[in-house]
Amino acid sequence: MAARAASENAKTCVQVHGGMGFTWEVDAHLFLKRAWILETLFGNLDEDADLIALHVAASL
């Protein structure tokens, strides 16, 4: 859930800054890249929900 929130916030930040969001002068691009890395390393909300459902189904 945190990875999705980070990704959405970073995307919004880049949109607000427009073309400056991808330049080195504004750190918005760094936040977006970090959010993408978080989602890659820890998965996103859909993957987490699938994993929880799998464990619940296995315990029944």
N, CA, C, O and CB atoms as a CASP TS submission, in Angstrom:
PFRMAT TS
TARGET T0000
AUTHOR 0000-0000-0000
METHOD Language model
MODEL 1
PARENT N/A
ATOM      1  N   MET     1       0.823  -1.180   0.000  1.00  0.00           N
ATOM      2  CA  MET     1       0.000   0.000   0.000  1.00  0.00           C
ATOM      3  C   MET     1       0.876   1.257   0.000  1.00  0.00           C
ATOM      4  O   MET     1       0.550   2.239  -0.667  1.00  0.00           O
ATOM      5  CB  MET     1      -0.941  -0.009   1.205  1.00  0.00           C
ATOM      6  N   ALA     2       1.968   1.231   0.732  1.00  0.00           N
ATOM      7  CA  ALA     2       2.852   2.399   0.772  1.00  0.00           C
ATOM      8  C   ALA     2       3.514   2.641  -0.576  1.00  0.00           C
ATOM      9  O   ALA     2       3.724   3.786  -0.975  1.00  0.00           O
ATOM     10  CB  ALA     2       3.919   2.222   1.850  1.00  0.00           C
ATOM     11  N   ALA     3       3.843   1.559  -1.274  1.00  0.00           N
ATOM     12  CA  ALA     3       4.486   1.707  -2.584  1.00  0.00           C
ATOM     13  C   ALA     3       3.543   2.380  -3.575  1.00  0.00           C
ATOM     14  O   ALA     3       3.965   3.224  -4.366  1.00  0.00           O
ATOM     15  CB  ALA     3       4.934   0.337  -3.125  1.00  0.00           C
ATOM     16  N   ARG     4       2.275   2.008  -3.531  1.00  0.00           N
ATOM     17  CA  ARG     4       1.301   2.633  -4.438  1.00  0.00           C
ATOM     18  C   ARG     4       1.126   4.114  -4.102  1.00  0.00           C
ATOM     19  O   ARG     4       1.064   4.953  -5.001  1.00  0.00           O
ATOM     20  CB  ARG     4      -0.064   1.903  -4.358  1.00  0.00           C
ATOM     21  N   ALA     5       1.046   4.433  -2.813  1.00  0.00           N
ATOM     22  CA  ALA     5       0.905   5.833  -2.407  1.00  0.00           C
ATOM     23  C   ALA     5       2.129   6.643  -2.827  1.00  0.00           C
ATOM     24  O   ALA     5       1.999   7.773  -3.296  1.00  0.00           O
ATOM     25  CB  ALA     5       0.698   5.935  -0.884  1.00  0.00           C
ATOM     26  N   ALA     6       3.308   6.065  -2.659  1.00  0.00           N
ATOM     27  CA  ALA     6       4.532   6.761  -3.067  1.00  0.00           C
ATOM     28  C   ALA     6       4.549   6.993  -4.568  1.00  0.00           C
ATOM     29  O   ALA     6       4.935   8.064  -5.034  1.00  0.00           O
ATOM     30  CB  ALA     6       5.770   5.965  -2.645  1.00  0.00           C
ATOM     31  N   SER     7       4.132   5.993  -5.318  1.00  0.00           N
ATOM     32  CA  SER     7       4.113   6.109  -6.775  1.00  0.00           C
ATOM     33  C   SER     7       3.122   7.175  -7.230  1.00  0.00           C
ATOM     34  O   SER     7       3.450   8.005  -8.078  1.00  0.00           O
ATOM     35  CB  SER     7       3.763   4.764  -7.411  1.00  0.00           C
ATOM     36  N   GLU     8       1.920   7.156  -6.676  1.00  0.00           N
ATOM     37  CA  GLU     8       0.907   8.147  -7.057  1.00  0.00           C
ATOM     38  C   GLU     8       1.346   9.563  -6.679  1.00  0.00           C
ATOM     39  O   GLU     8       1.166  10.501  -7.455  1.00  0.00           O
ATOM     40  CB  GLU     8      -0.437   7.820  -6.389  1.00  0.00           C
ATOM     41  N   ASN     9       1.919   9.711  -5.490  1.00  0.00           N
ATOM     42  CA  ASN     9       2.378  11.035  -5.068  1.00  0.00           C
ATOM     43  C   ASN     9       3.514  11.540  -5.947  1.00  0.00           C
ATOM     44  O   ASN     9       3.553  12.719  -6.300  1.00  0.00           O
ATOM     45  CB  ASN     9       2.827  11.000  -3.611  1.00  0.00           C
ATOM     46  N   ALA    10       4.436  10.655  -6.300  1.00  0.00           N
ATOM     47  CA  ALA    10       5.559  11.062  -7.144  1.00  0.00           C
ATOM     48  C   ALA    10       5.084  11.431  -8.544  1.00  0.00           C
ATOM     49  O   ALA    10       5.574  12.395  -9.132  1.00  0.00           O
ATOM     50  CB  ALA    10       6.604   9.945  -7.220  1.00  0.00           C
ATOM     51  N   LYS    11       4.131  10.667  -9.083  1.00  0.00           N
ATOM     52  CA  LYS    11       3.586  10.994 -10.407  1.00  0.00           C
ATOM     53  C   LYS    11       2.897  12.358 -10.386  1.00  0.00           C
ATOM     54  O   LYS    11       3.043  13.151 -11.316  1.00  0.00           O
ATOM     55  CB  LYS    11       2.593   9.904 -10.870  1.00  0.00           C
ATOM     56  N   THR    12       2.151  12.622  -9.325  1.00  0.00           N
ATOM     57  CA  THR    12       1.480  13.913  -9.190  1.00  0.00           C
ATOM     58  C   THR    12       2.499  15.041  -9.066  1.00  0.00           C
ATOM     59  O   THR    12       2.328  16.113  -9.645  1.00  0.00           O
ATOM     60  CB  THR    12       0.542  13.908  -7.972  1.00  0.00           C
ATOM     61  N   CYS    13       3.547  14.790  -8.313  1.00  0.00           N
ATOM     62  CA  CYS    13       4.599  15.792  -8.143  1.00  0.00           C
ATOM     63  C   CYS    13       5.243  16.142  -9.482  1.00  0.00           C
ATOM     64  O   CYS    13       5.481  17.314  -9.772  1.00  0.00           O
ATOM     65  CB  CYS    13       5.666  15.288  -7.162  1.00  0.00           C
ATOM     66  N   VAL    14       5.521  15.130 -10.291  1.00  0.00           N
ATOM     67  CA  VAL    14       6.110  15.378 -11.610  1.00  0.00           C
ATOM     68  C   VAL    14       5.128  16.151 -12.486  1.00  0.00           C
ATOM     69  O   VAL    14       5.533  17.049 -13.223  1.00  0.00           O
ATOM     70  CB  VAL    14       6.507  14.046 -12.291  1.00  0.00           C
ATOM     71  N   GLN    15       3.842  15.809 -12.412  1.00  0.00           N
ATOM     72  CA  GLN    15       2.832  16.519 -13.205  1.00  0.00           C
ATOM     73  C   GLN    15       2.733  17.983 -12.789  1.00  0.00           C
ATOM     74  O   GLN    15       2.614  18.868 -13.636  1.00  0.00           O
ATOM     75  CB  GLN    15       1.462  15.839 -13.060  1.00  0.00           C
ATOM     76  N   VAL    16       2.782  18.233 -11.492  1.00  0.00           N
ATOM     77  CA  VAL    16       2.673  19.604 -10.995  1.00  0.00           C
ATOM     78  C   VAL    16       3.861  20.441 -11.470  1.00  0.00           C
ATOM     79  O   VAL    16       3.703  21.606 -11.833  1.00  0.00           O
ATOM     80  CB  VAL    16       2.591  19.616  -9.454  1.00  0.00           C
ATOM     81  N   HIS    17       5.040  19.842 -11.466  1.00  0.00           N
ATOM     82  CA  HIS    17       6.234  20.569 -11.883  1.00  0.00           C
ATOM     83  C   HIS    17       6.397  20.611 -13.400  1.00  0.00           C
ATOM     84  O   HIS    17       7.241  21.346 -13.912  1.00  0.00           O
ATOM     85  CB  HIS    17       7.456  19.943 -11.260  1.00  0.00           C
ATOM     86  N   GLY    18       5.604  19.837 -14.113  1.00  0.00           N
ATOM     87  CA  GLY    18       5.663  19.852 -15.576  1.00  0.00           C
ATOM     88  C   GLY    18       7.006  19.368 -16.093  1.00  0.00           C
ATOM     89  O   GLY    18       7.550  18.386 -15.587  1.00  0.00           O
ATOM     90  N   GLY    19       7.540  20.042 -17.087  1.00  0.00           N
ATOM     91  CA  GLY    19       8.816  19.658 -17.676  1.00  0.00           C
ATOM     92  C   GLY    19       9.971  19.721 -16.691  1.00  0.00           C
ATOM     93  O   GLY    19      10.956  18.997 -16.834  1.00  0.00           O
ATOM     94  N   MET    20       9.850  20.585 -15.692  1.00  0.00           N
ATOM     95  CA  MET    20      10.902  20.685 -14.675  1.00  0.00           C
ATOM     96  C   MET    20      10.977  19.430 -13.816  1.00  0.00           C
ATOM     97  O   MET    20      11.997  19.180 -13.173  1.00  0.00           O
ATOM     98  CB  MET    20      10.666  21.902 -13.788  1.00  0.00           C
ATOM     99  N   GLY    21       9.911  18.642 -13.799  1.00  0.00           N
ATOM    100  CA  GLY    21       9.890  17.437 -12.979  1.00  0.00           C
ATOM    101  C   GLY    21      10.912  16.398 -13.387  1.00  0.00           C
ATOM    102  O   GLY    21      11.262  15.527 -12.589  1.00  0.00           O
ATOM    103  N   PHE    22      11.400  16.473 -14.620  1.00  0.00           N
ATOM    104  CA  PHE    22      12.380  15.506 -15.099  1.00  0.00           C
ATOM    105  C   PHE    22      13.783  16.090 -15.203  1.00  0.00           C
ATOM    106  O   PHE    22      14.688  15.437 -15.724  1.00  0.00           O
ATOM    107  CB  PHE    22      11.958  14.973 -16.439  1.00  0.00           C
ATOM    108  N   THR    23      13.970  17.295 -14.719  1.00  0.00           N
ATOM    109  CA  THR    23      15.295  17.901 -14.791  1.00  0.00           C
ATOM    110  C   THR    23      16.050  17.660 -13.493  1.00  0.00           C
ATOM    111  O   THR    23      15.463  17.270 -12.484  1.00  0.00           O
ATOM    112  CB  THR    23      15.191  19.409 -15.080  1.00  0.00           C
ATOM    113  N   TRP    24      17.354  17.896 -13.529  1.00  0.00           N
ATOM    114  CA  TRP    24      18.187  17.700 -12.350  1.00  0.00           C
ATOM    115  C   TRP    24      17.981  18.800 -11.315  1.00  0.00           C
ATOM    116  O   TRP    24      18.349  18.625 -10.153  1.00  0.00           O
ATOM    117  CB  TRP    24      19.646  17.637 -12.751  1.00  0.00           C
ATOM    118  N   GLU    25      17.403  19.925 -11.712  1.00  0.00           N
ATOM    119  CA  GLU    25      17.219  21.029 -10.780  1.00  0.00           C
ATOM    120  C   GLU    25      16.118  20.753  -9.758  1.00  0.00           C
ATOM    121  O   GLU    25      16.136  21.305  -8.658  1.00  0.00           O
ATOM    122  CB  GLU    25      16.901  22.293 -11.541  1.00  0.00           C
ATOM    123  N   VAL    26      15.172  19.908 -10.117  1.00  0.00           N
ATOM    124  CA  VAL    26      14.056  19.564  -9.232  1.00  0.00           C
ATOM    125  C   VAL    26      14.164  18.078  -8.903  1.00  0.00           C
ATOM    126  O   VAL    26      14.394  17.260  -9.794  1.00  0.00           O
ATOM    127  CB  VAL    26      12.662  19.903  -9.895  1.00  0.00           C
ATOM    128  N   ASP    27      14.000  17.724  -7.627  1.00  0.00           N
ATOM    129  CA  ASP    27      14.183  16.337  -7.194  1.00  0.00           C
ATOM    130  C   ASP    27      12.978  15.437  -7.445  1.00  0.00           C
ATOM    131  O   ASP    27      12.968  14.288  -7.002  1.00  0.00           O
ATOM    132  CB  ASP    27      14.508  16.313  -5.744  1.00  0.00           C
ATOM    133  N   ALA    28      11.971  15.932  -8.140  1.00  0.00           N
ATOM    134  CA  ALA    28      10.756  15.136  -8.351  1.00  0.00           C
ATOM    135  C   ALA    28      11.060  13.829  -9.071  1.00  0.00           C
ATOM    136  O   ALA    28      10.461  12.802  -8.754  1.00  0.00           O
ATOM    137  CB  ALA    28       9.729  15.938  -9.148  1.00  0.00           C
ATOM    138  N   HIS    29      11.973  13.847 -10.027  1.00  0.00           N
ATOM    139  CA  HIS    29      12.297  12.624 -10.759  1.00  0.00           C
ATOM    140  C   HIS    29      12.927  11.577  -9.842  1.00  0.00           C
ATOM    141  O   HIS    29      12.752  10.378 -10.060  1.00  0.00           O
ATOM    142  CB  HIS    29      13.241  12.938 -11.922  1.00  0.00           C
ATOM    143  N   LEU    30      13.654  12.018  -8.824  1.00  0.00           N
ATOM    144  CA  LEU    30      14.252  11.073  -7.878  1.00  0.00           C
ATOM    145  C   LEU    30      13.174  10.352  -7.076  1.00  0.00           C
ATOM    146  O   LEU    30      13.269   9.147  -6.841  1.00  0.00           O
ATOM    147  CB  LEU    30      15.220  11.800  -6.929  1.00  0.00           C
ATOM    148  N   PHE    31      12.152  11.089  -6.658  1.00  0.00           N
ATOM    149  CA  PHE    31      11.068  10.475  -5.896  1.00  0.00           C
ATOM    150  C   PHE    31      10.309   9.462  -6.740  1.00  0.00           C
ATOM    151  O   PHE    31       9.905   8.412  -6.239  1.00  0.00           O
ATOM    152  CB  PHE    31      10.111  11.544  -5.375  1.00  0.00           C
ATOM    153  N   LEU    32      10.114   9.769  -8.010  1.00  0.00           N
ATOM    154  CA  LEU    32       9.424   8.844  -8.903  1.00  0.00           C
ATOM    155  C   LEU    32      10.243   7.574  -9.091  1.00  0.00           C
ATOM    156  O   LEU    32       9.694   6.473  -9.051  1.00  0.00           O
ATOM    157  CB  LEU    32       9.148   9.506 -10.262  1.00  0.00           C
ATOM    158  N   LYS    33      11.535   7.714  -9.294  1.00  0.00           N
ATOM    159  CA  LYS    33      12.394   6.538  -9.459  1.00  0.00           C
ATOM    160  C   LYS    33      12.425   5.699  -8.189  1.00  0.00           C
ATOM    161  O   LYS    33      12.406   4.470  -8.259  1.00  0.00           O
ATOM    162  CB  LYS    33      13.817   6.963  -9.841  1.00  0.00           C
ATOM    163  N   ARG    34      12.471   6.343  -7.042  1.00  0.00           N
ATOM    164  CA  ARG    34      12.451   5.603  -5.776  1.00  0.00           C
ATOM    165  C   ARG    34      11.136   4.858  -5.595  1.00  0.00           C
ATOM    166  O   ARG    34      11.125   3.733  -5.096  1.00  0.00           O
ATOM    167  CB  ARG    34      12.678   6.555  -4.596  1.00  0.00           C
ATOM    168  N   ALA    35      10.044   5.468  -5.991  1.00  0.00           N
ATOM    169  CA  ALA    35       8.739   4.810  -5.886  1.00  0.00           C
ATOM    170  C   ALA    35       8.683   3.594  -6.797  1.00  0.00           C
ATOM    171  O   ALA    35       8.154   2.552  -6.408  1.00  0.00           O
ATOM    172  CB  ALA    35       7.605   5.790  -6.238  1.00  0.00           C
ATOM    173  N   TRP    36       9.228   3.716  -8.017  1.00  0.00           N
ATOM    174  CA  TRP    36       9.261   2.564  -8.925  1.00  0.00           C
ATOM    175  C   TRP    36      10.106   1.434  -8.334  1.00  0.00           C
ATOM    176  O   TRP    36       9.755   0.262  -8.465  1.00  0.00           O
ATOM    177  CB  TRP    36       9.818   2.979 -10.306  1.00  0.00           C
ATOM    178  N   ILE    37      11.210   1.783  -7.690  1.00  0.00           N
ATOM    179  CA  ILE    37      12.059   0.767  -7.070  1.00  0.00           C
ATOM    180  C   ILE    37      11.324   0.101  -5.915  1.00  0.00           C
ATOM    181  O   ILE    37      11.408  -1.116  -5.751  1.00  0.00           O
ATOM    182  CB  ILE    37      13.382   1.387  -6.577  1.00  0.00           C
ATOM    183  N   LEU    38      10.601   0.886  -5.108  1.00  0.00           N
ATOM    184  CA  LEU    38       9.813   0.310  -4.013  1.00  0.00           C
ATOM    185  C   LEU    38       8.809  -0.710  -4.532  1.00  0.00           C
ATOM    186  O   LEU    38       8.676  -1.797  -3.970  1.00  0.00           O
ATOM    187  CB  LEU    38       9.084   1.412  -3.242  1.00  0.00           C
ATOM    188  N   GLU    39       8.102  -0.359  -5.607  1.00  0.00           N
ATOM    189  CA  GLU    39       7.116  -1.281  -6.176  1.00  0.00           C
ATOM    190  C   GLU    39       7.785  -2.528  -6.726  1.00  0.00           C
ATOM    191  O   GLU    39       7.232  -3.622  -6.615  1.00  0.00           O
ATOM    192  CB  GLU    39       6.313  -0.593  -7.277  1.00  0.00           C
ATOM    193  N   THR    40       8.957  -2.385  -7.314  1.00  0.00           N
ATOM    194  CA  THR    40       9.666  -3.531  -7.865  1.00  0.00           C
ATOM    195  C   THR    40      10.161  -4.450  -6.756  1.00  0.00           C
ATOM    196  O   THR    40      10.043  -5.671  -6.863  1.00  0.00           O
ATOM    197  CB  THR    40      10.837  -3.069  -8.728  1.00  0.00           C
ATOM    198  N   LEU    41      10.705  -3.880  -5.705  1.00  0.00           N
ATOM    199  CA  LEU    41      11.263  -4.688  -4.624  1.00  0.00           C
ATOM    200  C   LEU    41      10.195  -5.329  -3.747  1.00  0.00           C
ATOM    201  O   LEU    41      10.303  -6.504  -3.394  1.00  0.00           O
ATOM    202  CB  LEU    41      12.165  -3.843  -3.774  1.00  0.00           C
ATOM    203  N   PHE    42       9.174  -4.570  -3.397  1.00  0.00           N
ATOM    204  CA  PHE    42       8.211  -5.028  -2.406  1.00  0.00           C
ATOM    205  C   PHE    42       6.840  -5.354  -2.973  1.00  0.00           C
ATOM    206  O   PHE    42       5.951  -5.763  -2.227  1.00  0.00           O
ATOM    207  CB  PHE    42       8.065  -4.002  -1.356  1.00  0.00           C
ATOM    208  N   GLY    43       6.650  -5.183  -4.264  1.00  0.00           N
ATOM    209  CA  GLY    43       5.366  -5.486  -4.877  1.00  0.00           C
ATOM    210  C   GLY    43       4.383  -4.345  -4.707  1.00  0.00           C
ATOM    211  O   GLY    43       4.627  -3.386  -3.975  1.00  0.00           O
ATOM    212  N   ASN    44       3.271  -4.477  -5.401  1.00  0.00           N
ATOM    213  CA  ASN    44       2.243  -3.448  -5.297  1.00  0.00           C
ATOM    214  C   ASN    44       1.036  -4.018  -4.561  1.00  0.00           C
ATOM    215  O   ASN    44       1.055  -5.172  -4.135  1.00  0.00           O
ATOM    216  CB  ASN    44       1.836  -2.923  -6.700  1.00  0.00           C
ATOM    217  N   LEU    45       0.006  -3.227  -4.414  1.00  0.00           N
ATOM    218  CA  LEU    45      -1.161  -3.619  -3.633  1.00  0.00           C
ATOM    219  C   LEU    45      -1.857  -4.837  -4.230  1.00  0.00           C
ATOM    220  O   LEU    45      -2.324  -5.699  -3.486  1.00  0.00           O
ATOM    221  CB  LEU    45      -2.138  -2.460  -3.537  1.00  0.00           C
ATOM    222  N   ASP    46      -1.935  -4.925  -5.550  1.00  0.00           N
ATOM    223  CA  ASP    46      -2.583  -6.069  -6.191  1.00  0.00           C
ATOM    224  C   ASP    46      -1.828  -7.360  -5.908  1.00  0.00           C
ATOM    225  O   ASP    46      -2.442  -8.392  -5.635  1.00  0.00           O
ATOM    226  CB  ASP    46      -2.688  -5.846  -7.701  1.00  0.00           C
ATOM    227  N   GLU    47      -0.503  -7.311  -5.971  1.00  0.00           N
ATOM    228  CA  GLU    47       0.300  -8.493  -5.678  1.00  0.00           C
ATOM    229  C   GLU    47       0.149  -8.900  -4.218  1.00  0.00           C
ATOM    230  O   GLU    47       0.071 -10.089  -3.910  1.00  0.00           O
ATOM    231  CB  GLU    47       1.774  -8.236  -6.006  1.00  0.00           C
ATOM    232  N   ASP    48       0.108  -7.924  -3.320  1.00  0.00           N
ATOM    233  CA  ASP    48      -0.075  -8.224  -1.901  1.00  0.00           C
ATOM    234  C   ASP    48      -1.432  -8.865  -1.646  1.00  0.00           C
ATOM    235  O   ASP    48      -1.531  -9.816  -0.870  1.00  0.00           O
ATOM    236  CB  ASP    48       0.069  -6.952  -1.064  1.00  0.00           C
ATOM    237  N   ALA    49      -2.476  -8.358  -2.289  1.00  0.00           N
ATOM    238  CA  ALA    49      -3.818  -8.924  -2.119  1.00  0.00           C
ATOM    239  C   ALA    49      -3.869 -10.355  -2.649  1.00  0.00           C
ATOM    240  O   ALA    49      -4.495 -11.217  -2.033  1.00  0.00           O
ATOM    241  CB  ALA    49      -4.870  -8.052  -2.837  1.00  0.00           C
ATOM    242  N   ASP    50      -3.225 -10.616  -3.774  1.00  0.00           N
ATOM    243  CA  ASP    50      -3.180 -11.975  -4.316  1.00  0.00           C
ATOM    244  C   ASP    50      -2.447 -12.919  -3.374  1.00  0.00           C
ATOM    245  O   ASP    50      -2.874 -14.057  -3.181  1.00  0.00           O
ATOM    246  CB  ASP    50      -2.506 -11.981  -5.689  1.00  0.00           C
ATOM    247  N   LEU    51      -1.357 -12.461  -2.791  1.00  0.00           N
ATOM    248  CA  LEU    51      -0.588 -13.282  -1.863  1.00  0.00           C
ATOM    249  C   LEU    51      -1.395 -13.593  -0.606  1.00  0.00           C
ATOM    250  O   LEU    51      -1.370 -14.723  -0.119  1.00  0.00           O
ATOM    251  CB  LEU    51       0.719 -12.581  -1.490  1.00  0.00           C
ATOM    252  N   ILE    52      -2.103 -12.611  -0.082  1.00  0.00           N
ATOM    253  CA  ILE    52      -2.945 -12.830   1.099  1.00  0.00           C
ATOM    254  C   ILE    52      -4.062 -13.808   0.780  1.00  0.00           C
ATOM    255  O   ILE    52      -4.342 -14.707   1.574  1.00  0.00           O
ATOM    256  CB  ILE    52      -3.533 -11.500   1.605  1.00  0.00           C
ATOM    257  N   ALA    53      -4.705 -13.646  -0.372  1.00  0.00           N
ATOM    258  CA  ALA    53      -5.782 -14.559  -0.768  1.00  0.00           C
ATOM    259  C   ALA    53      -5.259 -15.979  -0.924  1.00  0.00           C
ATOM    260  O   ALA    53      -5.948 -16.933  -0.566  1.00  0.00           O
ATOM    261  CB  ALA    53      -6.431 -14.091  -2.078  1.00  0.00           C
ATOM    262  N   LEU    54      -4.066 -16.128  -1.447  1.00  0.00           N
ATOM    263  CA  LEU    54      -3.468 -17.453  -1.606  1.00  0.00           C
ATOM    264  C   LEU    54      -3.236 -18.116  -0.255  1.00  0.00           C
ATOM    265  O   LEU    54      -3.515 -19.304  -0.092  1.00  0.00           O
ATOM    266  CB  LEU    54      -2.150 -17.355  -2.376  1.00  0.00           C
ATOM    267  N   HIS    55      -2.733 -17.365   0.706  1.00  0.00           N
ATOM    268  CA  HIS    55      -2.495 -17.911   2.041  1.00  0.00           C
ATOM    269  C   HIS    55      -3.800 -18.240   2.763  1.00  0.00           C
ATOM    270  O   HIS    55      -3.886 -19.247   3.466  1.00  0.00           O
ATOM    271  CB  HIS    55      -1.680 -16.927   2.870  1.00  0.00           C
ATOM    272  N   VAL    56      -4.805 -17.402   2.592  1.00  0.00           N
ATOM    273  CA  VAL    56      -6.105 -17.672   3.217  1.00  0.00           C
ATOM    274  C   VAL    56      -6.724 -18.923   2.612  1.00  0.00           C
ATOM    275  O   VAL    56      -7.252 -19.765   3.338  1.00  0.00           O
ATOM    276  CB  VAL    56      -7.059 -16.465   3.049  1.00  0.00           C
ATOM    277  N   ALA    57      -6.665 -19.054   1.302  1.00  0.00           N
ATOM    278  CA  ALA    57      -7.226 -20.229   0.633  1.00  0.00           C
ATOM    279  C   ALA    57      -6.481 -21.492   1.032  1.00  0.00           C
ATOM    280  O   ALA    57      -7.091 -22.555   1.152  1.00  0.00           O
ATOM    281  CB  ALA    57      -7.183 -20.053  -0.885  1.00  0.00           C
ATOM    282  N   ALA    58      -5.180 -21.394   1.238  1.00  0.00           N
ATOM    283  CA  ALA    58      -4.391 -22.565   1.620  1.00  0.00           C
ATOM    284  C   ALA    58      -4.697 -22.999   3.047  1.00  0.00           C
ATOM    285  O   ALA    58      -4.562 -24.177   3.376  1.00  0.00           O
ATOM    286  CB  ALA    58      -2.900 -22.270   1.475  1.00  0.00           C
ATOM    287  N   SER    59      -5.105 -22.067   3.893  1.00  0.00           N
ATOM    288  CA  SER    59      -5.381 -22.412   5.286  1.00  0.00           C
ATOM    289  C   SER    59      -6.775 -22.991   5.486  1.00  0.00           C
ATOM    290  O   SER    59      -7.080 -23.492   6.568  1.00  0.00           O
ATOM    291  CB  SER    59      -5.213 -21.196   6.158  1.00  0.00           C
ATOM    292  N   LEU    60      -7.627 -22.933   4.465  1.00  0.00           N
ATOM    293  CA  LEU    60      -8.989 -23.462   4.596  1.00  0.00           C
ATOM    294  C   LEU    60      -9.046 -24.928   4.385  1.00  0.00           C
ATOM    295  O   LEU    60     -10.122 -25.522   4.463  1.00  0.00           O
ATOM    296  CB  LEU    60      -9.908 -22.797   3.639  1.00  0.00           C
TER
END
